[in-house]
Amino acid sequence: MKMWKIFIRISFISLFLSLMACQDLTEELAGIEPADAKKITITMIAKSASNPVFQSARIGAEAAAEDLSDKYSKISVKIDWRTPKEEDPQEQAERILNAVEDGTDAIIVSCSDDSILTAAINTAVESGVPVMTFDSDAPSSKRFAFYGPNNAEIGENVLDRLVSVMGESGQVAILGGNENAPNLQERVKGVMKAAEKYSGIEIVGPFYHVETAEAAVAEMKRISAEYPNLKGWAMVGGWPFFDETLLNEMSPGKVNIVAVDALPMQLGYIDKGIVDVFLGQPTFRWGEVPVQKIIDKIHLEKEVDEYNQMKLIPVWKENLGGWSRQLRAWGYRDVAVEYLTK
């Protein structure tokens, strides 16, 4: 009789656990967040909200947060976007400290000036908030990891590809963006290093500017007037092509251009032949990968590599259609339909 009672109790317990498991599964399938889900807030501080490359990084981060929340039903991941409208490293530093005070669980940041941001990053880490950098690093800080390209290699690649289309002689201007951004400094150095291989190449610049289309176009026009024999542009960012201003002002083939970035609004410059090659950064993954790495670290307690390299993808007329379709797959809805079918 005693054994029978034990059997009954075990049966009831098993039934109860099964019902609870079914309830958890039902909630998960219905997209209902479990009541005991741990909320994880990741603060994202890019260089500037007005730069399209960082808007795409935000899309990637938010997509990763949603995917991870679905994959691990016991966590709910939220992206707290605190990027300044325009580049301002001091404001970035203040936003890091404010996020720590507000109780964020982790921070990802692209550093406009590592000399200013290092102290803020260190304060966050010392307060128990892990920090990961992307795009532009602060290597001397206490950040636990970095995700981005090898910027010196990018600079060399820009110049080598430019020489391949314009020849090994002539004046080349370097467009450099923000003078204080460590990633852009490394790219400029890479261009200069590659130029040493070509005795006929004369480098002018680098020329720096605020990272907006308007400022970049103004700087291009100023330099073009100053150097009427300019044969090529080595651009370590794609800022002049973030709007259509030059699409109607520049003649294809008049000057050769190789530039970093290949976002939807820039593709017309390839199609029209104004830009020879874009080195496309998978900027969607600027947000996606750091969010994944943070969850690996703080939720799954995995070891994360300190340096995680991102590879760039050359884009020219021949692969414009494939790149356009990739951008659409990453969630960009402003890719021109005519490029998708090329």
Secondary structure, 3 states (H helix, E strand, C coil): CHHHHHHHHHHHHHHHHHHHHHHHHHHHHCCCCCCCCEEEEEEEECCCCCCHHHHHHHHHHHHHHHHHHHHCCCEEEEEEECCCCCCCHHHHHHHHHHHHHCCCCEEEECCCCHHHHHHHHHHHHHCCCCEEEECCCCCCCCCCEEEECCHHHHHHHHHHHHHHHHCCEEEEEEEEECCCCHHHHHHHHHHHHHHCCCCEEEEEEEEECCCCHHHHHHHHHHHHHHCCCEEEEEECCCHHHCCCHHHHCCCCCCCEEEEECCCHHHHHHHHCCCCCEEEECCCHHHHHHHHHHHHHHHCCCCCCCCEEECCCEEECHHHHHHHHHHHHHCCCCCCCHHHHCC
